[in-house]
Amino acid sequence: MAPYHIRKYQESDRKWVVGLLSRGMAEHTPATFRRLLKLPGTLILLLGGPLALLLASGSWLLALMFSLSLLPALWFLAKKPWTEYVDKTLRTDMSDITKSYLSERGSCFWVAESEEKVVGTVGALPVDDPTLREKRLQLFHLSVDSEHRGQGIAKALVRTVLQFARDQGYSEVVLNTSNIQLSAMALYQSMGFKKTGQSLCCVWDRLVALHTVHFIYRLPSAQAGSL
Ligand SMILES: CC(C)(COP(=O)(O)OP(=O)(O)OC[C@H]1O[C@@H](n2cnc3c(N)ncnc32)[C@H](O)[C@@H]1OP(=O)(O)O)[C@@H](O)C(=O)NCCC(=O)NCCS
């Protein structure tokens, strides 16, 4: 197990960071596909569609071809929320990581580095909501290279965010994940984050029943000892 250390993002890390983000999201496609296959609507389409075609045309071949052509379409649907998310973030906060995360005191972006490679990422931005009574930080883009998982890197990155939040006088850290990202949910829960709810965000998420799950970590008073 190679040692790693956590440091602030530098422009030269960009290629690694974008790669980690894209791979980290793309790896959820198979689980989303399996979930999609189990949805009642999909089962009806997969069984009822070919059956209806068979009854109407009397052709087994047509019915089989219809079933087979549905699978790539369902795979496309399962992939879409993840590619949409990556495309959107690369157009917004991640288009210029230094500008978005490192130009103000209350935000930051870190990487975990091991053997001169970036193997983990996490970012944090303040939540800009004037109705909030507490000062709130949002955690973004936690991702660890698949070959470096299970070594506590994600935990260390989240702790870095929590420590930063405390140092900057935030009272809460929030984040969004999804009901497909089971390792991430286990990680956040094991670190004391509490689930506050879930929602269906966009049309692709609705189609594949991908719920965004919201978590919060309430920081003890800033005077308490370090995390
Ligand atoms: C989620 C992710 C960041 C975890 O990274 P990691 O470095 O392997 O996590 P850690 O080694 O720090 O594990 C910390 C805790 O997370 C949980 N965890 C991590 N992987 C897990 C898994 N496969 N199954 C169940 N729990 C898991 C455990 O509670 C673990 O604590 P433990 O080792 O004391 O049991 C990583 O799997 C990843 O990058 N996934 C793809 C991107 C993604 O989904 N990111 C989340 C964005 S919200």
The ligand as a Tripos MOL2 file, in Angstrom:
@<TRIPOS>MOLECULE
LIG
   48    50     1     0     0
SMALL
NO_CHARGES

@<TRIPOS>ATOM
      1 C1        -16.9170    6.2440   -2.4450 C.3       1 LIG1
      2 C2        -15.4060    6.2710   -2.6080 C.3       1 LIG1
      3 C3        -14.9540    7.7100   -2.6650 C.3       1 LIG1
      4 C4        -14.7720    5.5680   -1.3920 C.3       1 LIG1
      5 O1        -13.3560    5.6850   -1.5050 O.3       1 LIG1
      6 P1        -12.3280    4.8210   -0.6030 P.3       1 LIG1
      7 O2        -11.0150    5.5540   -0.5850 O.co2     1 LIG1
      8 O3        -12.3040    3.4170   -1.0580 O.co2     1 LIG1
      9 O4        -12.9970    4.8920    0.8180 O.3       1 LIG1
     10 P2        -12.2500    4.6230    2.2110 P.3       1 LIG1
     11 O5        -11.1890    3.5870    2.0400 O.co2     1 LIG1
     12 O6        -11.8330    5.9290    2.8090 O.co2     1 LIG1
     13 O7        -13.4320    3.9840    3.0540 O.3       1 LIG1
     14 C5        -14.0750    4.6970    4.0460 C.3       1 LIG1
     15 C6        -15.4030    4.0400    4.4080 C.3       1 LIG1
     16 O8        -16.2790    4.0760    3.3020 O.3       1 LIG1
     17 C7        -17.1340    2.9330    3.3250 C.3       1 LIG1
     18 N1        -16.8770    2.2040    2.0960 N.ar      1 LIG1
     19 C8        -15.9400    2.4720    1.1550 C.ar      1 LIG1
     20 N2        -16.0380    1.5990    0.1290 N.ar      1 LIG1
     21 C9        -17.0530    0.7630    0.4420 C.ar      1 LIG1
     22 C10       -17.6640   -0.3400   -0.2120 C.ar      1 LIG1
     23 N3        -17.2380   -0.7590   -1.4090 N.pl3     1 LIG1
     24 N4        -18.7110   -0.9470    0.3960 N.ar      1 LIG1
     25 C11       -19.1650   -0.5220    1.5950 C.ar      1 LIG1
     26 N5        -18.6230    0.5110    2.2650 N.ar      1 LIG1
     27 C12       -17.5980    1.1560    1.6930 C.ar      1 LIG1
     28 C13       -16.7650    2.1600    4.5670 C.3       1 LIG1
     29 O9        -17.5760    2.6370    5.6300 O.3       1 LIG1
     30 C14       -15.3240    2.5890    4.7980 C.3       1 LIG1
     31 O10       -14.9370    2.5390    6.1230 O.3       1 LIG1
     32 P3        -14.1540    1.2160    6.6790 P.3       1 LIG1
     33 O11       -13.0080    0.9770    5.7440 O.co2     1 LIG1
     34 O12       -13.7360    1.6490    8.0430 O.co2     1 LIG1
     35 O13       -15.1830    0.1320    6.6360 O.co2     1 LIG1
     36 C15       -14.9720    5.5010   -3.8860 C.3       1 LIG1
     37 O14       -15.5920    4.2510   -3.9110 O.3       1 LIG1
     38 C16       -15.2590    6.2380   -5.2020 C.2       1 LIG1
     39 O15       -14.4670    7.0830   -5.6410 O.2       1 LIG1
     40 N6        -16.3800    5.9130   -5.8570 N.am      1 LIG1
     41 C17       -16.7030    6.4830   -7.1920 C.3       1 LIG1
     42 C18       -17.0470    7.9520   -7.1200 C.3       1 LIG1
     43 C19       -18.1840    8.2230   -6.1790 C.2       1 LIG1
     44 O16       -19.2230    7.5750   -6.2100 O.2       1 LIG1
     45 N7        -17.9770    9.2230   -5.3180 N.am      1 LIG1
     46 C20       -18.9530    9.6570   -4.3610 C.3       1 LIG1
     47 C21       -19.4750   10.9710   -4.7840 C.3       1 LIG1
     48 S1        -20.8680   11.4440   -3.7540 S.3       1 LIG1
@<TRIPOS>BOND
     1     1     2 1
     2     2     3 1
     3     2     4 1
     4     2    36 1
     5     4     5 1
     6     5     6 1
     7     6     7 2
     8     6     8 1
     9     6     9 1
    10     9    10 1
    11    10    11 2
    12    10    12 1
    13    10    13 1
    14    13    14 1
    15    14    15 1
    16    15    16 1
    17    15    30 1
    18    16    17 1
    19    17    18 1
    20    17    28 1
    21    18    19 ar
    22    18    27 ar
    23    19    20 ar
    24    20    21 ar
    25    21    22 ar
    26    21    27 ar
    27    22    23 1
    28    22    24 ar
    29    24    25 ar
    30    25    26 ar
    31    26    27 ar
    32    28    29 1
    33    28    30 1
    34    30    31 1
    35    31    32 1
    36    32    33 2
    37    32    34 1
    38    32    35 1
    39    36    37 1
    40    36    38 1
    41    38    39 2
    42    38    40 1
    43    40    41 1
    44    41    42 1
    45    42    43 1
    46    43    44 2
    47    43    45 1
    48    45    46 1
    49    46    47 1
    50    47    48 1
@<TRIPOS>SUBSTRUCTURE
     1 LIG1         1 GROUP 0 **** ****
